[in-house]
């Protein structure tokens, strides 16, 4: 397993996918050897110095704690790290949509975490373990850290991150949900977590079939009408971001609080949960007997 870079930046920056390519060496993708970090720092676009949100140390400490705590079960680290990454890195959705930020975090700050979390097992005795380059510089639903931040953003219920932990327990849900716009409807996100909590959809095929059915039904059924949501107050998020510099360290042994937004109306969650449970009965689940 590779070690952390010898030269860690003090602050996050913006690092393009093209600039990242020379550093995605075969040794790195095999999890054999990382990079020193000095040459990488020369091609990073800096972020504003006066903004304390870009400090690297709190994020670096989080990934090190995750690797230690979940060394026996790497996938469980997602549910622990997602809410804490979101709470520690207080950014807007517009900022989070910039892949360059996540590429820098993955390649300059925590390539050892990416290798630890996403190195695949050898397919045969003659093959080698590999890390998909997309985990460093890929789409937002595939990149190691962006997928966790967006999972926390989409599945939190106001300031409550506990639904995020439940959602991250199912890798198929995270991957499938983040590729679909409908998950931006908050009652839909909470209803999906509730459906999984009931044990209705458990396997990867179940989740993909359910998501396909939900997406298709959404073309003819307006979920806002069936399960209305409270409009978000943008000032709450702006205040939460503005207070980043004065925020205490993210707790390790209990969940942090997110932006203090109104939770999703419980009636809407119940209505959609029942609707999705019924929808699953006829969902196109591959391999399911009629």
C-alpha positions in Angstrom: 0.0 0.0 0.0 1.3 3.5 -0.9 2.2 6.0 1.7 0.8 9.6 1.9 2.7 12.1 -0.2 5.9 13.4 1.2 4.9 16.9 0.3 1.4 17.7 1.5 -0.2 21.0 0.4 -1.5 23.2 3.1 -4.6 24.2 1.1 -6.8 22.7 -1.4 -6.5 23.9 -5.0 -7.9 23.2 -8.5 -6.3 20.4 -10.5 -7.5 19.6 -14.0 -7.8 16.0 -15.2 -5.3 16.7 -18.0 -2.8 18.0 -15.5 -3.4 14.9 -13.3 -2.6 12.3 -16.1 1.2 12.4 -15.7 0.8 11.6 -12.0 -1.5 8.6 -12.5 1.4 6.3 -13.0 1.2 2.5 -13.3 2.8 2.2 -9.9 0.2 4.5 -8.4 -2.7 2.6 -10.0 -1.3 -0.7 -8.8 -1.1 0.8 -5.3 2.7 0.2 -5.2 4.2 3.7 -5.1 2.8 7.2 -4.9 4.4 10.5 -5.7 6.4 13.0 -3.8 3.9 15.9 -4.4 6.4 18.6 -5.2 6.1 18.5 -9.0 2.3 18.2 -8.7 2.1 21.4 -6.6 3.6 23.4 -9.6 0.5 22.8 -11.8 -2.3 23.4 -9.2 -4.5 26.5 -9.4 -4.6 28.0 -5.9 -7.8 29.0 -4.2 -8.2 32.3 -2.3 -5.8 32.5 0.7 -8.2 34.3 2.9 -10.8 31.5 2.9 -10.1 29.0 5.7 -12.4 26.4 4.2 -9.6 25.2 1.9 -7.2 24.1 4.7 -6.1 20.5 4.2 -5.2 19.4 7.7 -8.8 18.7 8.9 -9.5 16.6 5.8 -6.2 14.7 6.0 -6.9 13.9 9.7 -10.4 12.5 8.7 -9.1 10.1 6.1 -6.3 8.9 8.4 -8.9 8.2 11.1 -11.1 6.4 8.6 -8.3 4.1 7.4 -7.4 3.2 11.0 -11.0 2.7 12.2 -12.2 0.6 9.2 -9.0 -1.3 8.3 -11.0 -4.5 8.6 -13.9 -3.4 6.4 -13.1 -0.7 3.9 -16.6 -0.2 2.5 -18.0 0.7 5.9 -15.7 3.8 5.8 -18.1 5.4 3.3 -20.9 5.8 5.9 -18.5 7.2 8.5 -16.6 9.6 6.2 -19.4 10.9 4.0 -21.2 13.1 6.6 -17.9 14.2 8.2 -16.4 15.2 4.9 -19.6 17.2 4.1 -19.5 18.9 7.5 -15.8 19.6 7.4 -15.7 20.9 3.8 -18.5 23.5 3.9 -18.9 24.3 0.2 -21.8 25.2 -2.0 -23.2 22.8 -4.7 -21.7 25.0 -7.3 -18.3 24.6 -5.8 -18.8 20.9 -5.3 -19.6 20.5 -9.0 -16.1 21.5 -9.9 -14.2 18.2 -10.5 -10.9 20.0 -10.2 -11.3 20.4 -6.5 -11.9 16.7 -6.0 -9.1 15.7 -8.2 -6.7 17.8 -6.1 -8.0 16.3 -2.9 -7.6 12.7 -4.2 -4.3 13.1 -5.9 -2.4 15.7 -3.9 -3.9 15.2 -0.4 -5.0 11.6 0.0 -3.9 9.3 -2.8 -3.2 6.7 -0.2 -6.8 6.8 0.9 -8.0 6.3 -2.6 -5.7 3.3 -3.0 -6.8 1.9 0.3 -10.5 2.3 -0.4 -10.7 1.4 -4.1 -7.9 -0.9 -5.0 -9.6 -4.0 -6.5 -8.7 -7.5 -5.8 -6.8 -9.4 -8.6 -9.1 -11.1 -11.0 -6.8 -14.1 -11.3 -3.5 -15.4 -10.0 -1.7 -13.8 -12.9 -3.4 -10.4 -12.7 -2.6 -7.5 -10.4 -4.8 -5.3 -8.2 -5.7 -2.1 -9.8 -7.3 1.3 -9.0 -9.7 2.8 -11.5 -8.4 6.2 -12.6 -11.9 7.5 -12.2 -11.5 7.2 -8.5 -9.0 10.0 -8.8 -10.4 12.2 -11.5 -13.7 10.7 -12.7 -17.4 11.8 -12.7 -18.9 13.1 -9.5 -20.7 9.8 -8.8 -17.5 7.8 -9.2 -14.7 9.9 -7.9 -13.6 8.8 -4.4 -14.4 11.9 -2.5 -17.0 13.7 -4.6 -19.4 10.7 -4.4 -19.2 10.9 -0.6 -19.8 14.6 -0.4 -22.8 14.4 -2.8 -24.2 11.4 -1.1 -24.2 13.4 2.2 -25.7 16.4 0.4 -28.5 14.4 -1.2 -29.5 12.1 1.6 -29.2 14.3 4.7 -32.5 15.3 6.2 -31.9 18.9 7.1 -29.1 18.9 9.6 -29.6 15.2 10.3 -26.9 13.0 8.7 -28.2 9.6 9.9 -30.0 8.9 6.6 -26.6 9.3 4.9 -25.1 6.5 7.0 -28.0 4.3 6.0 -27.7 5.2 2.3 -24.0 4.6 2.2 -24.5 1.1 3.6 -25.7 0.2 0.1 -23.1 0.9 -2.5 -25.6 0.2 -5.4 -28.0 2.9 -4.1 -25.3 5.5 -3.9 -24.0 4.8 -7.4 -27.4 4.5 -9.0 -29.0 7.5 -7.2 -26.3 10.0 -7.8 -26.6 9.5 -11.6 -30.3 10.5 -11.5 -31.7 14.0 -11.1 -34.8 12.8 -9.3 -32.7 12.3 -6.1 -32.6 16.1 -5.7 -36.2 15.8 -4.6 -35.7 15.4 -0.8 -38.7 13.2 -0.1 -37.6 10.8 -2.8 -34.1 10.5 -1.2 -35.6 9.9 2.3 -38.2 7.4 0.9 -35.4 5.4 -0.7 -33.6 5.1 2.6 -36.9 4.0 4.2 -37.5 1.4 1.6 -34.0 -0.1 2.1 -34.6 0.0 5.8 -37.6 -2.2 5.4 -35.5 -4.8 3.5 -37.7 -4.4 0.4 -34.8 -3.9 -2.0 -31.5 -5.4 -0.9 -29.4 -6.6 -3.8 -27.8 -4.6 -6.5 -30.3 -5.8 -9.0 -33.1 -4.9 -6.7 -31.9 -1.4 -6.3 -31.2 -0.8 -10.0 -34.7 -2.2 -10.9 -36.3 0.0 -8.3 -34.4 3.1 -9.5 -35.4 2.4 -13.1 -39.0 2.0 -12.1 -38.9 5.2 -10.1 -37.3 7.1 -12.9 -39.8 5.9 -15.4 -42.8 6.7 -13.2 -41.4 10.1 -12.5 -41.8 10.9 -16.2 -45.6 10.7 -15.8 -46.1 11.4 -12.1 -44.9 14.6 -10.5 -43.4 13.6 -7.2 -43.8 17.1 -5.9 -47.6 16.7 -6.1 -47.6 13.3 -4.4 -45.0 14.3 -1.8 -44.5 18.0 -1.4 -41.4 19.4 0.2 -40.7 22.6 2.1 -38.8 25.2 0.0 -35.2 25.6 1.1 -34.1 28.8 2.7 -30.8 29.7 0.9 -29.8 31.9 3.7 -29.4 28.9 6.0 -26.7 27.4 3.7 -25.0 30.7 3.2 -24.7 31.2 7.0 -23.4 27.6 7.4 -20.7 28.2 4.8 -19.8 31.6 6.3 -19.3 30.1 9.7 -16.8 27.4 8.5 -13.8 29.2 10.0 -15.3 29.3 13.5 -16.8 25.7 13.4 -15.4 23.2 15.9 -13.6 20.1 14.7 -15.8 17.4 13.2 -16.7 14.8 15.9 -15.4 11.3 15.4 -17.7 9.3 17.8 -21.1 10.9 17.0 -22.5 12.5 13.9 -22.0 16.2 13.2 -24.8 18.6 12.4 -25.3 19.8 8.9 -27.0 23.0 7.7 -29.9 23.8 10.0 -32.6 23.4 7.3 -36.1 22.3 7.9 -36.4 18.5 7.7 -38.4 16.8 5.0 -42.2 16.6 5.8 -42.8 13.2 7.4 -46.2 12.8 5.5 -44.3 13.2 2.2 -41.8 10.5 3.2 -44.5 8.1 4.3 -46.5 8.6 1.1 -43.5 8.1 -1.2 -42.2 5.1 0.8 -45.5 3.3 0.3 -45.6 4.3 -3.3 -42.1 3.0 -3.9 -42.8 -0.2 -2.0 -45.8 -0.9 -4.3 -43.7 0.1 -7.4 -41.0 -2.4 -6.5 -43.5 -5.2 -6.9 -43.5 -4.7 -10.7 -40.1 -3.2 -11.0 -37.9 -4.7 -13.8 -35.5 -6.6 -11.6 -33.1 -8.7 -13.7 -33.2 -12.4 -12.8 -36.4 -12.1 -10.6 -38.9 -14.8 -11.2 -42.4 -13.5 -12.3 
